[in-house]
Amino acid sequence: MFRFLCVAALLASNVLAQKSCPVTPPPDPPFVPPAPYPANADAGMFWHGDKDLWTLLRVNGMWHGLPYHANEGYFNKLFLWKPGFDGRKEGRPDITVVVRALLGPTPPVTSRGGTNAFIYPMWAMLTGVTFPASGCWEVTASNEGHKLTFVVSVQP
């Protein structure tokens, strides 16, 4: 019974978090990356962005189960794609990420840096994102003058 109540409480808190956080919804019509990138995202995900910079987001807008680092916050990886990116040629792409709390007094956090990742059959840019606390966050990633903004609900 206790386990059932804990699961029910967790589900209820997730529903409340989603309702109070204006997470980025899948676009209609869906964004389709330019060729040769895959047109369809994995199940439960969607492509978000434009022809110059895009990422994958979860349909429910939640980032949960993230590792927590004391004195830093919740950490997640952020994969970004752009046309023609080749990690063999550009090992350390210049990526800036700003996270801004939408429902609390936490000041914005800016991080800079990136690496590459090969996700068969294509290269992606990769950076880390740290959220100082759980809650509703606007994320803005930029690379070479192109920006991508979305909102996620970060839950422990």
N, C-alpha and C positions, 0 to 999 in steps of 0.2 A: 504494500500500500504506500509506504514512504517513497519508494522508488517511483511509483506512478505519479505521486504528488509533485516530486522534484521535476520529472519530465514535463508534466502539465505546466508547472510554473515557468520552466525554461521556454516552452513553446509560447506561452502567453507573453513573456517578456520580449521574445523575438518579434511577435506580431505587433506589440506596442512600439518597439523600436522602429519597425518598418513603417508604421503609420505616422510616426512623428518625424521621420527622416525622409526627405524628398529624394530618394535614391534615383540614379539615372536609369530610366526605363529603356528597353530595346527600342530602337528607332523604327518608325513605320513610314515609308518602306525601310526594310533592313539595309544597313550599310554593307556593301560588298567591296572588299579590298580589290585593288587593281590586279590584273593578271601579272605574274603567275601565282599569286597567293591564293589559298583556298577560299572559295566563296562562302562555304558553310562553316560556322563555328561548331565546337563540340556541344553535345547535349547539355542543356541547362546554362549555356553561355551565349553571348552575342558579341559581334564585332561593334566597337564604338570608335568613332573618329571620322576622319576624312581621307582623301586620297594621298595626303602628305604625311600623316601620322595617325596610327590607330592602335588599339589594344583589345583584349578580350575581357569582358565583364560577366559576372553572374547575373542571370535573369532576376533573381530575388534581391540583388543589390547588397547582399550581406557578405562580409568578410569575417569569418568566425574561426575559432580554433587556432588563432595565430599565436606564435611563440611570444612570451612576455619576457622582456629583458629588464631587470631591476634598474630603476632610475632612467630608463629610456622610453619604455612603452611597448606597444604591440608592433611586431615586425612582419612584413610581407614582401614578396618579390613582385615587381611590376615589369611585365614584358611589353615592349613597344615594337611596332613594326613601321618601316618606311620603305618606299620603293627603292630597290636596288641595294639595300644595306648588305654588305658583305663583311662579316666578322673577321675574316682573314686579313682584310685590308684596313679595317677600322676597329682595332681591338678595344679601344676605350672611348666610346662615343660620349660626347659632352651632353649630359642629361641633367636638367634641373627639375626638382620636384618640390612643390609647395603644398603642404597640407594645412587646411584651415578648418577649425571646429565650427560647425553651423549651429549647434545647440548648447554652447557653453562658453565659459570665459577663457578657455585655453588659447594662448597666442599662436599665430601661424608658425610653422616649422619649415625651414628650407634646407634641402640637402642637394648635393651636387656630386655627380660621378656616374659612371656606368661601365658595363662590360658587354660582352656579346654572349649569345647562346645559340646553339644550332638545334633547331627543332625540325626534324626531318620533314620536308625536304628543303627548309629555308632557314635563313639566319634571322635572329631577332636581337634587339637591344634589350638589356636587362639592367635594372637598378633596384635598390632596396628602398622601401618606404617604412618609416617609423611613425606610428601614431602615439602621442604621449598618453592617451587614455582611450577607453572605449567610447563609442558615441557616433555621431553623425559627422562625416568629414567630406569636405570638398578637396579633391586632388587635382592639381594642375601640373602636368608634365610638359616640358618643352625641350626641343632639340633643333638646332640650326634655324631658329626663327619660327618654328611651327609649334603650336600649343594644342594641348588636349586637356579638357576639363571634364570631370565626372564626380558624382557624389556616391559614397558608399556608407553603409552602416557597419561599423567595426564592433564586433561583439566577442567577449572572452570565450 
